[in-house]
Amino acid sequence: MAIDKTIEELLNEGTIAASSTVPASPGGTECEEIDMTTSSQLALTLEGSYPAGANGDVTAHVRTSPVGGTTAAEWDTIDYCSFDLDYTAAARVQITKAIWCDPLYATVVLTNASTTPVYNVVLTRTLQDVEPV
């Protein structure tokens, strides 16, 4: 029996400005909500291109919620977990991070710690749902 894993783009930003956060807070429209109510496995893949003068990472802040939603008040105020897209000047970089699926809903907020923009930033999720027997 094959395992069915779906891939979905959650966020696609042509540019994340220096020292900025996208979305500005959890629940923002720039990043799709991740529904894990029937999921057994989740992995997030973050990729981006750094310019020659890059000097800081992009951090993915994974926030969770028992109800989901579109306002910051519906999301946890502390990261469930976080991971960095380590900067490499003048290069495209990618990282995949496995996330434990205990929470019901998740979203991601990206923070660019560099004094330069980061380009072509894409966040995707690979999700495997529980299959009925």
Secondary structure, DSSP 8 states (H G I E B T S, - for coil): ----EEEEEEEEEEEE-TT-EESSSTT-TTS--EE-TTEEEEEEEEEEEE-TT--S-EEEEEEEESS--SSGGGS-SS-SEEEEE---TTEEEEEEEEE---SSEEEEEEEE-SSS-EEEEEEEEEEEE----
